[in-house]
Structures are given as structure tokens and as C-alpha cells.
Amino acid sequence: MNPQSPLGCLLMIVVPALLVASTYLAWWELRFLVQGRTTDAVVDRVEAIALRPHRTFSDSYLEVRYSFQDELTKRFRTERDELPLSWPRPGSKVRIEYVPGLPGGSRVEGHRHVWFTTLFVVCLIGSGVYVGFLVRDARRAVTEEEAFEARRRRRHEA
């Protein structure tokens, strides 16, 4: 990398920040994969939410509120999930995935966030490549410094 390049400084801030954020988001996907349970929940309410009326389709979503019994605590939990409008409207029951004993850790079955995991993998690869460049540049600097010192010693000895 060029030492005068502002891109290098920007990457030193942006890449680690993206890596931390994507790690948090991908962590939820991993928790659902490893600890998640699936059960039927009773749908309490389904409501179409429009953030900006008469705007784009993506500004709206279905808010699904449901109740189910937690396998670990044996208590009933009432939670919600936000689904795209393209999803079929749930009936009186819906299949959900949840993390036992973790309030707020549930979602409608199949409502995965693959982009979070993809972003994490891309950031991890990007960080690895960036660290590789840093190591390469550091080795080159050390080699150049050693060569300079060797030339300097030879001049003083002569």
C-alpha cells in the first residue's frame, strides 16, 4: 500500500468496525443453528406496518406477535418478528425457532438472515487479506532496514 494513501487509514477503521458488527449479527445465526429449538406458537396479532406511507415496497413489513412455551424455563413467552410483505400471512399458529431461556431470541421458522453471515465471511476474508498486506509490508520494511544497516556498517568499516 502507498503510505500517502488515505484509503489505508480508512480501511484500518472501516474493516475492523464491519468485522465487529458482522460478528455480532452472524453470532445470532450461529446461536439459532446450535442452540435453537423449533415449536408451534399461537399467533396473537399480525399487523402490516408502513414506515413511510405511499413509498417503496421495502418500507413496509408484517409484524407478527406470537406466544409459546419456553422448553427450558417452562414459562410462556410473547415475542414478535418482522417479516417481509412477500411472506404469506400467518394463520392462528406459526412455526418458530427460538433459543431456550433467552427472551427476544426467537423468529418465524425460515426467517433467516443469510446476508449477516455472508457479510461476516466477506469481512473475515477482507481482514485476512489486509493483515497479509500489512505483514508483507512490515517484512519488506525490516529487510530494507537490515540492508541499509549492513551498507552503513560496510561504509564505516572501510
PALUMTI-912956 format. One record per residue: residue in three letters; x, y, z of N, C-alpha, C in turn; residue number from 0. Coordinates in pm, whole numbers, plus 50000, padded with zeros to 5 digits. Layout:
REM residues N
NODE tortor   n.X   n.Y   n.Z  ca.X  ca.Y  ca.Z   c.X   c.Y   c.Z ronu
NODE    ALA     X     Y     Z     X     Y     Z     X     Y     Z  NUM
...
***
This chain:
REM residues 158
NODE tortor   n.X   n.Y   n.Z  ca.X  ca.Y  ca.Z   c.X   c.Y   c.Z ronu
NODE    MET 50083 49881 50000 50000 50000 50000 50087 50125 50000    0
NODE    ASN 50036 50228 49940 50105 50355 49934 50092 50425 50070    1
NODE    PRO 50204 50465 50134 50195 50528 50265 50115 50657 50264    2
NODE    GLN 50107 50726 50151 50032 50851 50145 49884 50827 50115    3
NODE    SER 49844 50706 50094 49706 50676 50057 49613 50688 50176    4
NODE    PRO 49509 50772 50168 49412 50780 50277 49325 50654 50283    5
NODE    LEU 49324 50577 50175 49246 50454 50174 49295 50356 50281    6
NODE    GLY 49426 50348 50300 49481 50257 50401 49435 50294 50541    7
NODE    CYS 49434 50422 50573 49387 50467 50704 49238 50441 50720    8
NODE    LEU 49162 50466 50614 49019 50441 50619 48990 50293 50641    9
NODE    LEU 49064 50208 50570 49044 50063 50585 49079 50016 50726   10
NODE    MET 49176 50081 50790 49214 50042 50926 49101 50068 51025   11
NODE    ILE 49009 50156 50990 48895 50186 51077 48771 50109 51032   12
NODE    VAL 48744 50110 50901 48621 50053 50849 48618 49901 50858   13
NODE    VAL 48725 49836 50817 48725 49689 50815 48706 49630 50955   14
NODE    PRO 48781 49675 51057 48755 49619 51191 48614 49650 51242   15
NODE    ALA 48561 49769 51212 48426 49804 51256 48323 49712 51189   16
NODE    LEU 48339 49690 51059 48248 49598 50989 48262 49456 51042   17
NODE    LEU 48384 49417 51073 48407 49282 51126 48337 49264 51261   18
NODE    VAL 48347 49363 51347 48281 49354 51479 48129 49349 51462   19
NODE    ALA 48075 49438 51380 47930 49441 51360 47879 49312 51297   20
NODE    SER 47949 49264 51195 47904 49142 51128 47922 49019 51218   21
NODE    THR 48022 49021 51306 48040 48911 51401 47920 48901 51494   22
NODE    TYR 47875 49015 51544 47758 49018 51632 47635 48963 51560   23
NODE    LEU 47612 49008 51439 47495 48965 51364 47503 48817 51325   24
NODE    ALA 47620 48772 51285 47637 48631 51249 47629 48542 51373   25
NODE    TRP 47665 48596 51489 47657 48522 51615 47514 48476 51640   26
NODE    TRP 47416 48561 51609 47276 48522 51628 47240 48405 51537   27
NODE    GLU 47285 48409 51415 47257 48298 51324 47320 48169 51376   28
NODE    LEU 47441 48178 51429 47508 48061 51484 47434 48009 51607   29
NODE    ARG 47385 48099 51691 47308 48056 51810 47183 47980 51769   30
NODE    PHE 47111 48031 51669 46992 47960 51622 47030 47824 51566   31
NODE    LEU 47142 47815 51498 47186 47689 51441 47223 47588 51549   32
NODE    VAL 47298 47633 51650 47350 47543 51753 47249 47518 51866   33
NODE    GLN 47191 47625 51920 47105 47613 52038 46956 47616 52006   34
NODE    GLY 46921 47650 51884 46781 47675 51850 46692 47553 51861   35
NODE    ARG 46570 47579 51901 46464 47478 51906 46350 47526 51817   36
NODE    THR 46269 47434 51772 46155 47468 51688 46028 47423 51759   37
NODE    THR 45927 47508 51757 45800 47476 51819 45688 47551 51749   38
NODE    ASP 45564 47514 51784 45448 47588 51733 45415 47699 51830   39
NODE    ALA 45379 47814 51777 45340 47928 51859 45201 47973 51818   40
NODE    VAL 45130 48032 51913 44998 48087 51886 45017 48232 51840   41
NODE    VAL 44959 48263 51726 44970 48399 51672 44872 48488 51746   42
NODE    ASP 44924 48592 51810 44840 48687 51882 44791 48799 51791   43
NODE    ARG 44879 48844 51702 44843 48955 51614 44936 48959 51493   44
NODE    VAL 44879 48993 51379 44957 49017 51258 44917 49155 51209   45
NODE    GLU 45017 49242 51192 44986 49379 51152 45085 49423 51044   46
NODE    ALA 45032 49483 50939 45117 49539 50834 45162 49678 50880   47
NODE    ILE 45292 49698 50884 45349 49824 50930 45408 49897 50809   48
NODE    ALA 45368 50022 50789 45424 50105 50682 45503 50218 50747   49
NODE    LEU 45634 50217 50729 45717 50320 50789 45695 50455 50721   50
NODE    ARG 45687 50455 50591 45661 50578 50516 45543 50549 50423   51
NODE    PRO 45427 50600 50455 45310 50571 50369 45333 50615 50225   52
NODE    HIS 45282 50537 50135 45287 50564 49991 45429 50572 49938   53
NODE    ARG 45519 50497 49995 45658 50494 49946 45686 50357 49888   54
NODE    THR 45811 50317 49893 45851 50191 49831 45799 50072 49908   55
NODE    PHE 45797 49960 49842 45750 49834 49900 45836 49791 50019   56
NODE    SER 45966 49820 50016 46057 49773 50120 46041 49849 50252   57
NODE    ASP 45967 49960 50251 45946 50035 50373 45840 49972 50461   58
NODE    SER 45774 49868 50416 45666 49804 50490 45704 49662 50527   59
NODE    TYR 45643 49613 50633 45668 49476 50677 45550 49426 50759   60
NODE    LEU 45547 49296 50780 45445 49235 50866 45504 49215 51004   61
NODE    GLU 45438 49267 51105 45480 49242 51242 45392 49128 51295   62
NODE    VAL 45456 49018 51330 45385 48901 51379 45417 48886 51527   63
NODE    ARG 45315 48894 51611 45331 48874 51755 45277 48735 51787   64
NODE    TYR 45354 48661 51865 45316 48522 51895 45357 48487 52037   65
NODE    SER 45295 48380 52089 45323 48331 52224 45355 48182 52217   66
NODE    PHE 45447 48140 52302 45486 48000 52305 45547 47969 52441   67
NODE    GLN 45556 47840 52472 45616 47798 52598 45763 47766 52576   68
NODE    ASP 45847 47827 52660 45991 47804 52656 46020 47667 52715   69
NODE    GLU 46092 47586 52641 46124 47450 52684 46210 47449 52811   70
NODE    LEU 46300 47544 52825 46394 47548 52937 46329 47600 53065   71
NODE    THR 46261 47714 53056 46205 47778 53176 46061 47736 53203   72
NODE    LYS 45997 47675 53107 45856 47634 53115 45761 47753 53128   73
NODE    ARG 45810 47872 53099 45727 47993 53103 45680 48026 52961   74
NODE    PHE 45568 48098 52956 45520 48144 52826 45591 48274 52789   75
NODE    ARG 45634 48280 52665 45700 48400 52613 45613 48459 52504   76
NODE    THR 45600 48590 52505 45531 48661 52398 45634 48747 52328   77
NODE    GLU 45654 48719 52200 45757 48788 52123 45704 48822 51986   78
NODE    ARG 45790 48883 51905 45748 48925 51772 45860 48906 51671   79
NODE    ASP 45822 48906 51545 45918 48901 51435 45866 48992 51325   80
NODE    GLU 45957 49050 51249 45922 49137 51139 45951 49065 51008   81
NODE    LEU 45848 49037 50934 45860 48962 50808 45837 49053 50688   82
NODE    PRO 45902 49023 50577 45874 49100 50455 45729 49077 50412   83
NODE    LEU 45671 49175 50343 45533 49161 50297 45516 49048 50196   84
NODE    SER 45627 49004 50137 45619 48895 50040 45592 48760 50105   85
NODE    TRP 45609 48752 50238 45582 48626 50308 45432 48605 50319   86
NODE    PRO 45391 48476 50321 45248 48451 50341 45205 48495 50481   87
NODE    ARG 45088 48550 50490 45035 48597 50619 45006 48476 50707   88
NODE    PRO 45062 48471 50828 45041 48355 50916 44895 48345 50962   89
NODE    GLY 44856 48221 50988 44722 48197 51039 44719 48207 51190   90
NODE    SER 44647 48116 51255 44635 48121 51401 44756 48059 51471   91
NODE    LYS 44831 47976 51399 44954 47917 51454 45067 47938 51355   92
NODE    VAL 45187 47945 51409 45304 47961 51325 45418 47881 51385   93
NODE    ARG 45500 47826 51301 45617 47751 51345 45729 47852 51369   94
NODE    ILE 45796 47844 51485 45903 47938 51517 46030 47865 51559   95
NODE    GLU 46139 47936 51550 46268 47891 51603 46299 47984 51720   96
NODE    TYR 46353 47929 51829 46388 48012 51942 46506 47953 52016   97
NODE    VAL 46572 48038 52095 46681 47995 52180 46624 47983 52321   98
NODE    PRO 46622 47863 52379 46563 47845 52510 46628 47933 52617   99
NODE    GLY 46542 47993 52700 46590 48075 52812 46639 48212 52773  100
NODE    LEU 46625 48251 52648 46676 48381 52602 46561 48466 52548  101
NODE    PRO 46506 48553 52631 46397 48640 52584 46442 48725 52465  102
NODE    GLY 46356 48735 52366 46389 48810 52245 46462 48728 52142  103
NODE    GLY 46497 48607 52174 46572 48520 52083 46481 48423 52011  104
NODE    SER 46390 48477 51929 46302 48390 51851 46272 48456 51717  105
NODE    ARG 46227 48373 51624 46189 48422 51492 46099 48319 51426  106
NODE    VAL 46026 48361 51326 45943 48270 51250 46036 48175 51175  107
NODE    GLU 46001 48047 51177 46086 47947 51112 46108 47984 50965  108
NODE    GLY 46235 47977 50924 46271 48009 50786 46310 48153 50765  109
NODE    HIS 46288 48238 50866 46324 48380 50853 46470 48398 50893  110
NODE    ARG 46555 48350 50807 46700 48356 50833 46757 48484 50774  111
NODE    HIS 46869 48525 50829 46938 48644 50780 47073 48602 50723  112
NODE    VAL 47068 48545 50604 47186 48492 50539 47287 48602 50508  113
NODE    TRP 47237 48723 50483 47327 48834 50449 47423 48864 50562  114
NODE    PHE 47379 48847 50687 47466 48873 50801 47586 48779 50800  115
NODE    THR 47559 48653 50775 47665 48554 50772 47757 48578 50652  116
NODE    THR 47699 48612 50539 47779 48642 50420 47868 48763 50445  117
NODE    LEU 47813 48868 50507 47891 48987 50539 48006 48952 50633  118
NODE    PHE 47979 48865 50730 48084 48823 50823 48197 48752 50749  119
NODE    VAL 48163 48659 50662 48266 48584 50588 48346 48679 50498  120
NODE    VAL 48279 48770 50431 48349 48867 50345 48442 48955 50428  121
NODE    CYS 48393 49003 50543 48477 49086 50631 48595 49007 50686  122
NODE    LEU 48573 48882 50719 48681 48798 50771 48788 48777 50664  123
NODE    ILE 48746 48748 50543 48842 48732 50432 48913 48864 50404  124
NODE    GLY 48838 48974 50402 48898 49105 50380 48999 49140 50487  125
NODE    SER 48967 49108 50612 49061 49135 50722 49186 49050 50707  126
NODE    GLY 49169 48925 50668 49285 48838 50648 49375 48889 50537  127
NODE    VAL 49315 48933 50428 49394 48988 50316 49466 49115 50361  128
NODE    TYR 49396 49201 50434 49456 49326 50480 49572 49298 50576  129
NODE    VAL 49554 49205 50668 49663 49168 50760 49779 49109 50681  130
NODE    GLY 49750 49032 50578 49855 48978 50492 49937 49088 50426  131
NODE    PHE 49869 49191 50376 49939 49305 50318 50024 49377 50422  132
NODE    LEU 49969 49393 50542 50046 49459 50649 50171 49380 50684  133
NODE    VAL 50158 49248 50695 50273 49164 50728 50376 49170 50615  134
NODE    ARG 50330 49165 50492 50421 49175 50378 50497 49308 50379  135
NODE    ASP 50424 49418 50401 50490 49549 50406 50585 49560 50524  136
NODE    ALA 50548 49501 50638 50636 49505 50756 50764 49425 50730  137
NODE    ARG 50751 49310 50667 50870 49229 50635 50960 49302 50536  138
NODE    ARG 50899 49366 50436 50976 49442 50339 51050 49556 50408  139
NODE    ALA 50985 49626 50501 51050 49736 50573 51166 49685 50658  140
NODE    VAL 51147 49571 50725 51255 49514 50808 51373 49473 50718  141
NODE    THR 51345 49411 50605 51451 49369 50513 51527 49490 50459  142
NODE    GLU 51455 49595 50422 51520 49716 50372 51604 49781 50482  143
NODE    GLU 51553 49783 50605 51629 49840 50717 51756 49760 50743  144
NODE    GLU 51748 49627 50740 51866 49544 50760 51969 49567 50649  145
NODE    ALA 51924 49579 50524 52014 49603 50412 52080 49741 50426  146
NODE    PHE 52004 49840 50468 52058 49974 50488 52165 49973 50598  147
NODE    GLU 52136 49907 50710 52232 49899 50821 52358 49825 50778  148
NODE    ALA 52343 49720 50699 52460 49645 50651 52547 49735 50561  149
NODE    ARG 52485 49810 50472 52561 49902 50386 52629 50011 50469  150
NODE    ARG 52561 50063 50568 52616 50167 50653 52736 50116 50731  151
NODE    ARG 52726 49993 50783 52841 49935 50857 52962 49916 50766  152
NODE    ARG 52937 49869 50644 53046 49848 50549 53116 49979 50514  153
NODE    ARG 53038 50086 50501 53098 50217 50470 53183 50267 50584  154
NODE    HIS 53139 50247 50708 53214 50292 50824 53340 50207 50849  155
NODE    GLU 53331 50080 50811 53445 49992 50830 53552 50017 50724  156
NODE    ALA 53512 50063 50611 53608 50083 50502 53691 50209 50516  157
***
